[in-house]
Amino acid sequence: MIKALVVACSLLAGGLGIPPASAAAVRVSEGPVQSALDKAFTKAAAKYGDPGVQAVVLRNGKLIWSANSGKAINDPPAPVIDSTMFSYASFSKLVLGAYALRQVESGVLAMDKPISTYIGKDVPGSDVVTLRMLLTHTAGYPDLYEHPEVAPLFEGGDRYDPNTPYTFAMLAKGITKPVNPGKQYEYSNTGFLILTHVLTKMSGGDKALERDLRLFLRRTGATNVELTAERSEEAFRRMAHGYSVEKQGLVDYFTTFGATGIPTDVYGLPFGDGLFAGTALGGAKFLDALYARDRLLRPDTIKEMIKTSPQAAAQNDSYGMATERAEVSGRVWQGHPGAYAGFTSMGATDMTRGVTLMVVANHMNTGTADKVWKDLAKAYTSATS
């Protein structure tokens, strides 16, 4: 979810139910691969400023390595543990995109019909824009978070309140007519907000969509604590704080503006551009189910999903439908990064080998999760070559 930085909830160490001590890497099993990953993880965490980090590796559904490091909360100090939750930020686009494609498989949605078929004409350009355009970032919608009607509602704006729920109607004030829909690739948070509006309408409301997403994600094997779109007391107790790395030090977006629970813009509806939160294991279970074991979508749908769109290819980008490639040490991984509100995430699967690597972190502005992920991907490749 890439928009103006905001704060999230104020959490105490006691709320997480964990002692104020540092957390060490958790080795799942002994072996050269695990040893290589341990060394790479320890080095990477220190190199990028000792953020709070979770990382896991799955191979065809089996957890072969995991590690935690750093603090979930700096003050009062509380370590990252296995159950600590992080915002996935834009990694969420991949999860939501897979759900939308499942609706296509089920015949609920069609890829190339105008979205006005489902939502009428209450969104500019809905009579031209299609689901395919939304998923591939080719709809042409300008960034609504920069619109003068919407910008004041977020961090830095005079109307920001982390305790007041957002609605799609509030955000819709910033949606303007799309520019050259279908013509070019341009990464768009606005498109995924509109996609969520479509899915909400088709499910029958926010609660119905949350229910439908929960049922869809059960097929990954992840619990509602490991992967969720729902803000709850349980999530509140487990949530890490997000931090921005600034010249003056770390800025805690979970205490700055007086949130009393999970800030309403960190994840959850109506924010389809950053809908989900959870653990590294939850994100990895989703990727494993999607790309390693074909539990969420048909193989032909996966093939279409990961294919680079012509518009992205024209810009030397690999983006397909809510997913992109990462190439590290000669191996190709399929997934999505994320950065928002002090959180970063990166998760992807080496589909050829059935290996999934997921990293979540609570330091932003340094691309922490993406950098740690690359270091781990290199270490894994070196240990298995």
C-alpha positions as CSV (number, residue, x, y, z in Angstrom):
1,M,0.0,0.0,0.0
2,I,1.9,3.0,-1.2
3,K,0.4,6.3,0.0
4,A,1.1,9.0,2.5
5,L,2.7,7.5,5.6
6,V,0.4,7.1,8.6
7,V,0.4,5.9,12.2
8,A,-1.1,2.7,13.7
9,C,-2.1,1.5,17.1
10,S,-0.3,2.0,20.4
11,L,0.6,-1.4,21.8
12,L,2.4,-2.3,25.0
13,A,4.7,-5.3,25.5
14,G,2.2,-6.8,27.9
15,G,-0.4,-6.7,25.2
16,L,1.6,-9.0,23.1
17,G,2.0,-11.4,26.0
18,I,5.8,-11.6,25.5
19,P,8.8,-10.7,27.7
20,P,10.9,-7.6,26.9
21,A,13.9,-9.7,25.6
22,S,15.6,-10.0,22.2
23,A,14.5,-12.8,19.9
24,A,16.9,-15.1,18.3
25,A,16.7,-17.1,15.0
26,V,14.6,-20.2,15.3
27,R,16.1,-23.1,13.4
28,V,13.5,-25.6,12.2
29,S,16.0,-28.3,11.4
30,E,19.7,-28.8,11.1
31,G,21.5,-28.9,7.7
32,P,23.7,-26.9,5.3
33,V,20.7,-25.0,3.9
34,Q,19.4,-24.0,7.3
35,S,23.0,-23.0,8.4
36,A,23.4,-20.8,5.2
37,L,20.1,-19.1,5.8
38,D,20.9,-18.5,9.5
39,K,24.1,-16.8,8.6
40,A,22.6,-14.7,5.9
41,F,19.7,-13.7,8.1
42,T,21.9,-12.6,11.0
43,K,24.1,-10.6,8.8
44,A,21.3,-9.0,6.9
45,A,19.3,-8.0,10.0
46,A,22.4,-6.3,11.4
47,K,23.3,-4.6,8.1
48,Y,19.9,-3.0,7.7
49,G,19.6,-1.5,11.2
50,D,18.3,-4.4,13.3
51,P,14.6,-4.0,12.4
52,G,11.9,-6.3,13.6
53,V,11.9,-9.1,11.1
54,Q,10.2,-12.5,10.4
55,A,11.4,-14.8,7.7
56,V,10.3,-18.3,6.6
57,V,11.1,-20.8,3.8
58,L,8.6,-23.4,2.7
59,R,9.3,-26.2,0.2
60,N,6.2,-27.8,-1.2
61,G,4.2,-27.1,1.9
62,K,6.8,-28.0,4.4
63,L,8.4,-25.4,6.7
64,I,12.2,-26.0,6.3
65,W,13.5,-22.8,8.0
66,S,12.3,-19.8,10.0
67,A,13.8,-16.9,11.9
68,N,12.8,-13.9,14.0
69,S,14.9,-10.9,14.9
70,G,14.7,-7.5,16.5
71,K,11.8,-5.7,18.2
72,A,8.2,-5.7,17.4
73,I,7.9,-2.6,19.6
74,N,10.8,-0.4,20.6
75,D,9.3,1.3,23.6
76,P,8.5,-0.5,25.8
77,P,10.7,-3.1,24.2
78,A,9.1,-6.4,22.9
79,P,10.7,-8.9,20.6
80,V,9.4,-10.3,17.4
81,I,8.1,-13.8,17.9
82,D,6.4,-16.3,15.6
83,S,2.9,-14.9,16.2
84,T,3.8,-11.2,15.8
85,M,1.7,-9.7,13.0
86,F,2.8,-7.2,10.4
87,S,1.0,-5.3,7.7
88,Y,1.7,-6.9,4.3
89,A,1.2,-3.5,2.5
90,S,1.2,-4.0,-1.3
91,F,1.9,-7.8,-1.0
92,S,-1.8,-7.8,-0.3
93,K,-2.5,-7.0,-4.0
94,L,-1.3,-10.5,-4.8
95,V,-3.7,-12.1,-2.3
96,L,-6.6,-10.0,-3.5
97,G,-5.8,-10.5,-7.1
98,A,-5.8,-14.3,-6.6
99,Y,-9.2,-14.0,-5.0
100,A,-10.5,-11.9,-7.9
101,L,-9.3,-14.5,-10.4
102,R,-11.1,-17.2,-8.4
103,Q,-14.3,-15.2,-9.0
104,V,-13.5,-15.3,-12.7
105,E,-13.0,-19.1,-12.6
106,S,-16.4,-19.4,-10.8
107,G,-18.1,-17.3,-13.4
108,V,-19.0,-14.5,-11.0
109,L,-16.8,-12.0,-12.8
110,A,-15.5,-11.7,-16.4
111,M,-12.0,-10.4,-17.3
112,D,-13.0,-8.1,-20.1
113,K,-16.4,-6.8,-19.4
114,P,-16.6,-3.2,-18.2
115,I,-16.8,-3.0,-14.4
116,S,-20.0,-1.0,-14.8
117,T,-21.6,-4.5,-15.3
118,Y,-21.1,-5.0,-11.5
119,I,-21.0,-1.5,-9.9
120,G,-23.0,0.7,-12.3
121,K,-21.6,4.1,-13.2
122,D,-20.7,5.4,-9.7
123,V,-17.0,5.3,-10.6
124,P,-15.6,7.4,-13.4
125,G,-14.6,5.3,-16.4
126,S,-16.4,2.2,-15.2
127,D,-18.1,1.8,-18.6
128,V,-14.6,1.3,-20.2
129,V,-12.3,-0.1,-17.4
130,T,-12.2,-3.9,-17.1
131,L,-11.1,-6.3,-14.4
132,R,-8.1,-7.2,-16.5
133,M,-7.0,-3.5,-16.5
134,L,-7.4,-3.2,-12.7
135,L,-5.3,-6.4,-12.1
136,T,-2.5,-5.3,-14.5
137,H,-2.3,-1.7,-13.5
138,T,-3.4,-0.5,-17.0
139,A,-6.7,1.2,-16.1
140,G,-5.1,4.6,-16.1
141,Y,-6.4,5.9,-12.8
142,P,-4.4,8.7,-11.2
143,D,-3.3,8.4,-7.6
144,L,-6.2,9.3,-5.4
145,Y,-4.1,9.8,-2.3
146,E,-2.7,12.9,-3.9
147,H,-6.1,14.3,-4.6
148,P,-6.9,17.4,-2.5
149,E,-10.2,15.9,-1.3
150,V,-8.4,12.8,0.0
151,A,-4.9,13.8,1.0
152,P,-6.0,15.6,4.2
153,L,-7.6,12.3,5.5
154,F,-4.2,10.7,5.9
155,E,-1.0,11.2,7.9
156,G,0.1,14.8,7.7
157,G,-3.3,16.0,6.8
158,D,-5.5,18.1,9.1
159,R,-8.4,15.6,9.0
160,Y,-6.4,12.5,9.8
161,D,-7.9,10.4,12.6
162,P,-6.5,6.9,13.0
163,N,-9.5,5.8,15.1
164,T,-12.2,6.7,12.5
165,P,-13.2,4.0,10.0
166,Y,-12.7,4.8,6.3
167,T,-15.4,4.1,3.7
168,F,-15.1,3.7,0.0
169,A,-17.3,6.8,-0.4
170,M,-14.6,8.9,1.4
171,L,-11.9,7.6,-0.9
172,A,-14.1,7.9,-4.0
173,K,-13.9,11.7,-3.8
174,G,-10.4,11.3,-5.2
175,I,-11.2,9.0,-8.1
176,T,-11.0,10.9,-11.4
177,K,-11.5,9.8,-15.0
178,P,-8.9,7.3,-16.1
179,V,-6.2,8.4,-18.6
180,N,-5.9,6.3,-21.7
181,P,-7.4,3.1,-20.1
182,G,-5.8,-0.1,-21.3
183,K,-2.9,1.7,-23.1
184,Q,0.0,1.6,-20.7
185,Y,1.3,0.1,-17.5
186,E,1.4,2.4,-14.5
187,Y,1.3,1.1,-10.9
188,S,-1.9,2.2,-9.3
189,N,-3.2,1.9,-5.8
190,T,-6.4,3.5,-7.0
191,G,-7.1,0.6,-9.3
192,F,-7.0,-1.9,-6.4
193,L,-9.3,0.3,-4.3
194,I,-11.8,0.1,-7.1
195,L,-11.2,-3.6,-7.5
196,T,-12.2,-4.0,-3.8
197,H,-15.3,-2.0,-4.4
198,V,-16.3,-4.4,-7.2
199,L,-15.6,-7.4,-5.0
200,T,-17.5,-5.9,-2.1
201,K,-20.5,-5.2,-4.3
202,M,-20.5,-8.8,-5.7
203,S,-20.2,-10.3,-2.2
204,G,-22.9,-8.2,-0.7
205,G,-21.1,-5.8,1.6
206,D,-18.0,-5.5,3.7
207,K,-18.8,-8.3,6.2
208,A,-19.8,-10.6,3.3
209,L,-16.5,-10.0,1.5
210,E,-14.5,-10.5,4.7
211,R,-16.3,-13.9,5.1
212,D,-15.7,-14.9,1.5
213,L,-12.0,-14.0,1.8
214,R,-11.7,-16.0,5.0
215,L,-13.3,-19.0,3.3
216,F,-11.0,-18.6,0.2
217,L,-7.9,-18.4,2.4
218,R,-8.7,-21.4,4.5
219,R,-7.5,-23.4,1.5
220,T,-4.0,-22.1,2.2
221,G,-3.9,-23.7,5.6
222,A,-3.2,-20.3,7.2
223,T,-5.2,-19.4,10.3
224,N,-7.0,-16.1,10.7
225,V,-4.1,-15.0,12.9
226,E,-1.5,-15.8,10.3
227,L,-3.3,-14.1,7.4
228,T,-6.3,-11.8,7.7
229,A,-8.1,-8.8,6.3
230,E,-10.0,-8.2,9.5
231,R,-9.0,-5.8,12.3
232,S,-9.7,-7.4,15.7
233,E,-8.7,-7.4,19.4
234,E,-6.7,-10.6,18.7
235,A,-4.8,-8.8,15.9
236,F,-4.4,-5.7,18.1
237,R,-2.7,-7.8,20.8
238,R,-0.2,-9.3,18.3
239,M,0.5,-6.4,16.0
240,A,4.1,-5.0,15.7
241,H,4.6,-1.2,15.4
242,G,5.7,0.2,12.1
243,Y,8.7,2.5,12.0
244,S,10.1,5.0,9.5
245,V,13.8,5.5,9.4
246,E,14.5,9.2,9.5
247,K,17.6,11.3,10.1
248,Q,16.5,12.0,13.7
249,G,16.0,8.3,14.3
250,L,13.0,5.9,14.2
251,V,9.6,7.4,14.0
252,D,6.9,5.2,15.5
253,Y,3.7,5.4,13.4
254,F,1.8,3.5,16.0
255,T,2.0,6.1,18.7
256,T,2.4,9.4,16.9
257,F,-1.3,10.3,16.4
258,G,-3.0,8.7,19.4
259,A,-4.6,5.6,17.9
260,T,-6.4,3.5,20.5
261,G,-6.6,0.4,18.4
262,I,-5.3,-0.7,15.0
263,P,-5.3,2.4,12.9
264,T,-8.1,2.1,10.4
265,D,-5.8,2.8,7.4
266,V,-3.1,0.2,8.2
267,Y,-5.0,-2.7,6.6
268,G,-8.5,-4.0,6.1
269,L,-11.4,-2.7,4.1
270,P,-11.8,-0.5,2.1
271,F,-8.0,-0.5,1.3
272,G,-7.7,-3.1,-1.4
273,D,-4.2,-1.8,-2.2
274,G,-3.0,-3.1,1.3
275,L,-5.8,-5.2,2.6
276,F,-4.1,-7.9,4.6
277,A,-1.9,-8.4,7.6
278,G,-0.3,-11.4,9.2
279,T,2.9,-13.3,9.9
280,A,5.6,-14.3,7.5
281,L,4.4,-17.9,7.7
282,G,0.9,-16.8,6.7
283,G,2.1,-15.0,3.6
284,A,4.3,-18.0,2.8
285,K,1.4,-20.4,3.1
286,F,-0.6,-18.3,0.7
287,L,2.2,-18.3,-1.9
288,D,2.9,-22.0,-1.4
289,A,-0.8,-22.8,-2.0
290,L,-1.0,-20.5,-5.0
291,Y,2.3,-21.2,-6.9
292,A,3.8,-24.4,-5.5
293,R,0.7,-26.7,-5.0
294,D,-2.1,-25.2,-7.2
295,R,-4.6,-25.1,-4.3
296,L,-6.2,-21.8,-5.0
297,L,-6.4,-21.4,-8.8
298,R,-6.3,-23.7,-11.9
299,P,-3.0,-24.1,-13.6
300,D,-4.2,-22.3,-16.7
301,T,-5.3,-19.4,-14.6
302,I,-1.9,-19.3,-12.9
303,K,-0.2,-19.3,-16.3
304,E,-2.3,-16.3,-17.4
305,M,-1.7,-14.6,-14.1
306,I,2.1,-14.6,-14.2
307,K,2.4,-13.7,-17.8
308,T,3.8,-10.2,-18.2
309,S,1.2,-7.9,-19.7
310,P,2.1,-6.3,-23.1
311,Q,1.9,-2.9,-21.5
312,A,4.4,-3.8,-18.7
313,A,6.7,-5.6,-21.2
314,A,6.9,-2.4,-23.2
315,Q,8.4,-0.7,-20.1
316,N,10.8,-3.6,-19.4
317,D,8.7,-4.6,-16.4
318,S,7.6,-8.1,-15.5
319,Y,4.2,-7.3,-14.0
320,G,1.3,-9.6,-14.9
321,M,-1.9,-9.7,-12.9
322,A,-1.2,-8.6,-9.3
323,T,2.2,-10.3,-9.4
324,E,5.7,-9.8,-10.8
325,R,9.0,-11.7,-11.2
326,A,12.2,-11.3,-9.2
327,E,15.4,-12.8,-10.6
328,V,18.1,-13.6,-8.1
329,S,21.3,-15.5,-8.8
330,G,19.9,-17.0,-12.0
331,R,16.6,-18.2,-10.4
332,V,13.2,-16.8,-11.1
333,W,10.7,-16.1,-8.2
334,Q,7.1,-15.0,-8.6
335,G,5.5,-12.8,-6.0
336,H,5.1,-9.2,-4.8
337,P,6.7,-6.6,-2.5
338,G,5.1,-4.1,-0.2
339,A,5.8,-0.9,1.8
340,Y,3.5,1.2,3.9
341,A,3.1,2.8,7.4
342,G,6.5,1.7,8.6
343,F,6.1,-1.9,7.3
344,T,7.8,-3.6,4.4
345,S,7.2,-7.1,2.9
346,M,8.5,-9.3,0.2
347,G,7.3,-12.8,-0.7
348,A,7.8,-15.0,-3.8
349,T,8.0,-18.6,-4.9
350,D,10.5,-20.4,-7.1
351,M,7.9,-22.2,-9.0
352,T,10.4,-24.6,-10.7
353,R,11.5,-25.9,-7.3
354,G,8.4,-25.4,-5.2
355,V,10.3,-23.1,-2.8
356,T,8.7,-20.1,-1.1
357,L,10.5,-17.3,0.8
358,M,8.6,-14.7,2.7
359,V,10.0,-11.8,4.7
360,V,8.1,-9.1,6.7
361,A,9.7,-6.2,8.6
362,N,8.8,-3.1,10.6
363,H,11.3,-0.6,9.2
364,M,10.4,1.5,6.2
365,N,12.3,3.9,3.9
366,T,15.2,1.4,3.7
367,G,13.4,-1.3,1.8
368,T,14.3,-3.7,4.6
369,A,12.2,-6.7,3.8
370,D,13.1,-6.6,0.1
371,K,16.8,-6.4,0.9
372,V,16.7,-9.2,3.5
373,W,14.7,-11.3,1.1
374,K,17.3,-10.9,-1.7
375,D,20.1,-11.8,0.7
376,L,18.2,-14.9,1.8
377,A,17.4,-15.9,-1.8
378,K,21.1,-15.7,-2.7
379,A,22.0,-17.8,0.3
380,Y,19.4,-20.4,-0.5
381,T,20.5,-20.6,-4.1
382,S,24.2,-20.9,-3.1
383,A,23.3,-23.7,-0.6
384,T,21.2,-25.7,-3.1
385,S,23.2,-25.3,-6.3
